[in-house]
Amino acid sequence: MTNRCTETLRLRPDAGACDTHIHFFAAGVKRAKSAQKPLPPPCGRSEYTKVQEALGLSRAVLVQPTHYGQDNSVQLGAVAQFDGNARMVAVVSPDVSDAQLHDLHQRGVRGLRYFLLDGGAVTRDGLVQTAQRIAPLGWHIEIQVNGRELPDLVSTLCALPCDVVIAHIGRFLPPVKVTHHAFRTLLTLVDAGAWVKISAPYVNSRSGGPDFEDVAAEARALIAHAPGRMLWASNWPHTNDVPAPSETHLLNLLLDWCNEDPETYNRILCANPAQLYGF
């Protein structure tokens, strides 16, 4: 896999900058029956190191991809390769044991993923009970859902006893105006303490690159509303998106969406993930 960081990075982040959403893939690991996308080529620590170096990043969060269902082995193995500078968001069954949760915590897991679009390995069933079980560990629930459905979820998410992370700028499909009631619901969640990943604009956008203007409006509004609740991620290796975007361009877009403010930019890249993931 080639390094796509081809344009010039306009502002190198401060120390401790974190990419909060990446996936690794390994040869010989089977695709889950629930998965809908084909497995990407193997890619791991050595390939991702080139991205980290190009972007000035030192920390990462491995997120269990839908391709592997509840088999967390590839991401767990990768966390151990980062010398304490990585965390993980896993996918588990609602009947996971307390002993298994504690083992996952020792291995760097700090959250559970609920991918509520087609191809997810778990459903909303048991979400509240699972959140209650992970709250004492300081974990969070990461939700990926069509943002247009957030009004139906807001009461449940606001009542959870743990942090909530909303993936990919709310994942509005298609994007909405910032005055739309579903986007206002996302702001309500943020005001209640939720985090939002400013990531993967290309998966939501209908206007397209390089600026993704429809999604950019959402990102700008979120950052202006609550910069202390925003996170950034590359979504590397951009599974099955062809052509794959430049990671440098994606990080430069964050600076644009922060109105060129270095303090906000570094808060999103450094302080916020350090707080949520416990670096």
C-alpha distance (Angstrom), angle and dihedral (degrees) to the residues before:
residue distance angle dihedral
M1 . . .
T2 3.78 . .
N3 3.77 128.2 .
R4 3.80 108.0 -104.5
C5 3.83 95.8 -171.8
T6 3.78 91.3 112.9
E7 3.79 105.1 141.4
T8 3.80 126.1 69.6
L9 3.79 117.0 -86.4
R10 3.80 105.3 -126.5
L11 3.81 97.9 -156.2
R12 3.78 123.8 18.4
P13 3.82 110.0 -141.2
D14 3.78 124.9 -116.5
A15 3.81 120.8 -100.1
G16 3.79 114.7 -67.0
A17 3.80 97.0 33.7
C18 3.79 111.6 165.1
D19 3.80 136.0 -153.6
T20 3.81 102.2 -149.9
H21 3.81 101.8 -166.5
I22 3.81 124.2 44.9
H23 3.80 135.0 132.9
F24 3.80 131.9 -149.5
F25 3.81 126.0 -155.5
A26 3.79 129.5 -160.7
A27 3.77 134.6 -161.4
G28 3.78 116.1 -104.6
V29 3.82 97.6 22.5
K30 3.78 111.5 123.3
R31 3.78 125.1 -123.8
A32 3.81 114.0 -113.2
K33 3.81 118.4 -108.3
S34 3.81 88.9 -124.5
A35 3.83 92.9 55.7
Q36 3.79 120.3 104.3
K37 3.80 101.6 -172.7
P38 3.82 124.0 74.2
L39 3.77 117.2 -110.4
P40 3.82 114.1 -92.6
P41 3.81 120.2 -131.6
P42 3.81 115.3 -78.5
C43 3.79 112.9 -80.0
G44 3.75 131.1 164.2
R45 3.77 149.1 139.9
S46 3.79 99.0 -26.7
E47 3.80 94.0 51.1
Y48 3.78 93.8 43.1
T49 3.82 92.6 49.5
K50 3.82 87.9 69.1
V51 3.80 89.8 56.3
Q52 3.80 92.3 47.7
E53 3.79 92.4 50.5
A54 3.78 93.6 47.4
L55 3.81 92.3 50.2
G56 3.80 98.9 38.7
L57 3.81 93.9 -117.1
S58 3.78 125.7 149.2
R59 3.83 104.7 174.4
A60 3.79 133.8 53.9
V61 3.80 142.2 -176.2
L62 3.79 116.7 -143.3
V63 3.80 110.5 -148.5
Q64 3.79 119.8 -161.1
P65 3.83 106.8 -111.2
T66 3.78 121.2 -135.8
H67 3.80 88.6 -121.1
Y68 3.82 90.7 75.4
G69 3.80 99.9 41.3
Q70 3.80 108.8 -161.8
D71 3.81 95.4 -17.0
N72 3.81 99.2 108.6
S73 3.80 95.5 172.3
V74 3.81 99.3 109.1
Q75 3.79 95.5 50.7
L76 3.82 93.1 41.6
G77 3.78 90.4 52.9
A78 3.79 90.3 49.9
V79 3.80 95.0 51.8
A80 3.80 89.3 61.9
Q81 3.83 89.8 58.5
F82 3.81 94.3 63.5
D83 3.83 99.0 69.6
G84 3.79 94.4 -125.9
N85 3.80 94.7 -42.0
A86 3.81 96.8 104.9
R87 3.78 137.6 67.8
M88 3.79 131.2 -173.9
V89 3.79 140.7 -136.9
A90 3.81 108.8 -151.7
V91 3.79 138.0 -166.7
V92 3.81 117.6 -132.3
S93 3.76 139.1 167.3
P94 3.83 117.6 -101.0
D95 3.81 88.1 -115.2
V96 3.82 93.5 59.9
S97 3.79 110.0 139.0
D98 3.79 125.1 -116.2
A99 3.80 88.6 -118.7
Q100 3.80 90.2 55.8
L101 3.80 91.4 49.6
H102 3.78 91.7 51.7
D103 3.80 90.8 48.1
L104 3.80 89.9 51.9
H105 3.79 89.8 50.0
Q106 3.79 91.2 53.9
R107 3.80 88.5 51.8
G108 3.80 94.0 54.2
V109 3.79 105.6 -90.1
R110 3.80 113.1 146.2
G111 3.80 102.9 165.5
L112 3.79 148.0 18.5
R113 3.78 124.7 -122.4
Y114 3.80 124.9 -134.8
F115 3.80 108.2 -170.3
L116 3.81 100.3 -171.6
L117 3.79 97.5 -179.7
D118 3.81 125.0 88.1
G119 3.80 111.8 -57.1
G120 3.78 99.2 31.5
A121 3.80 118.8 142.1
V122 3.82 96.9 -142.9
T123 3.79 134.7 39.4
R124 3.80 133.9 -145.5
D125 3.81 89.2 -91.6
G126 3.77 108.6 113.3
L127 3.81 94.2 10.6
V128 3.80 94.8 126.5
Q129 3.80 94.0 44.9
T130 3.80 92.2 47.1
A131 3.81 91.2 49.0
Q132 3.78 89.3 53.6
R133 3.79 90.5 53.0
I134 3.81 96.2 49.3
A135 3.80 97.0 42.3
P136 3.84 93.4 84.8
L137 3.82 88.3 55.7
G138 3.80 91.3 56.0
W139 3.79 91.5 -117.0
H140 3.78 127.4 146.2
I141 3.79 137.4 -142.7
E142 3.81 115.9 -119.5
I143 3.79 114.4 -155.8
Q144 3.78 127.6 -163.4
V145 3.78 110.8 -175.5
N146 3.78 136.9 136.1
G147 3.80 99.8 -80.1
R148 3.77 89.8 -136.4
E149 3.82 86.2 72.9
L150 3.81 94.7 55.6
P151 3.83 93.9 97.7
D152 3.83 87.3 64.0
L153 3.81 91.9 49.5
V154 3.78 102.9 38.2
S155 3.80 98.0 93.5
T156 3.81 91.7 49.4
L157 3.80 94.4 46.2
C158 3.80 94.1 46.1
A159 3.81 89.9 53.0
L160 3.81 96.3 52.7
P161 3.82 114.0 114.6
C162 3.81 93.4 -135.5
D163 3.78 139.4 55.3
V164 3.80 118.1 -72.7
V165 3.81 124.9 -147.8
I166 3.80 121.4 -163.2
A167 3.80 112.9 -153.6
H168 3.80 130.8 -135.3
I169 3.83 103.5 6.4
G170 3.78 90.1 -54.6
R171 3.84 93.7 -51.7
F172 3.79 93.5 -113.2
L173 3.80 107.5 -173.4
P174 2.93 104.2 -134.9
P175 3.84 102.8 10.6
V176 3.79 117.9 -102.1
K177 3.77 136.1 -146.9
V178 3.78 113.9 -96.5
T179 3.81 88.0 -114.9
H180 3.83 91.4 59.0
H181 3.80 113.8 117.0
A182 3.82 92.2 -123.6
F183 3.80 91.5 54.6
R184 3.80 89.9 47.4
T185 3.81 86.4 53.4
L186 3.80 89.3 55.8
L187 3.80 89.2 53.4
T188 3.81 88.2 50.4
L189 3.79 89.1 54.8
V190 3.80 90.8 49.2
D191 3.80 90.1 50.5
A192 3.81 87.5 52.7
G193 3.82 89.9 54.8
A194 3.81 106.3 -86.8
W195 3.78 122.3 144.9
V196 3.82 124.7 -137.0
K197 3.79 127.3 -153.2
I198 3.79 111.7 -135.4
S199 3.77 92.3 -149.5
A200 3.80 147.4 122.7
P201 3.82 100.1 17.1
Y202 3.79 88.6 170.3
V203 3.83 93.4 67.1
N204 3.82 92.6 59.1
S205 3.80 103.9 31.0
R206 3.77 123.6 105.9
S207 3.82 94.8 177.1
G208 3.82 89.7 58.7
G209 3.77 135.2 -150.9
P210 2.84 160.1 -3.7
D211 3.81 90.6 38.2
F212 3.83 102.7 13.2
E213 3.78 89.5 -148.0
D214 3.82 96.1 -173.4
V215 3.81 93.2 54.4
A216 3.81 92.6 35.1
A217 3.81 89.4 65.1
E218 3.81 89.7 55.9
A219 3.81 92.5 46.9
R220 3.79 93.6 48.8
A221 3.80 91.5 49.8
L222 3.81 92.7 49.4
I223 3.80 93.6 48.6
A224 3.80 92.7 46.8
H225 3.79 90.9 47.9
A226 3.82 98.9 50.0
P227 3.81 117.8 -4.1
G228 3.80 89.4 171.1
R229 3.82 91.1 65.6
M230 3.79 99.0 48.1
L231 3.82 128.6 102.1
W232 3.80 130.7 -173.5
A233 3.79 129.9 -137.1
S234 3.78 138.3 171.9
N235 3.83 95.4 -150.3
W236 3.81 86.7 -139.8
P237 3.02 129.9 -145.9
H238 3.83 87.6 27.0
T239 3.78 93.3 -136.7
N240 3.78 114.2 -129.4
D241 3.82 94.3 -14.2
V242 3.80 108.5 132.5
P243 2.92 121.5 -136.4
A244 3.78 93.6 25.6
P245 3.82 115.6 -137.8
S246 3.79 126.5 -112.6
E247 3.79 110.2 -99.2
T248 3.80 89.8 -149.3
H249 3.78 90.0 55.7
L250 3.80 90.7 50.3
L251 3.81 91.2 53.2
N252 3.81 91.0 45.8
L253 3.80 87.9 53.4
L254 3.80 88.9 57.5
L255 3.79 89.5 57.2
D256 3.81 89.1 50.0
W257 3.79 91.0 50.6
C258 3.81 90.0 49.8
N259 3.82 88.1 57.1
E260 3.81 89.3 -113.6
D261 3.83 91.0 -64.9
P262 3.83 108.9 149.7
E263 3.81 93.1 -162.2
T264 3.81 93.5 56.9
Y265 3.81 91.7 41.4
N266 3.81 92.9 54.0
R267 3.78 93.3 41.8
I268 3.79 89.5 58.5
L269 3.80 93.3 44.1
C270 3.80 100.4 40.6
A271 3.80 120.7 11.6
N272 3.80 99.2 37.9
P273 3.82 97.8 52.3
A274 3.80 90.8 41.6
Q275 3.80 87.9 58.2
L276 3.79 97.4 45.2
Y277 3.79 100.3 40.3
G278 3.79 97.9 35.6
F279 3.79 100.8 -119.2
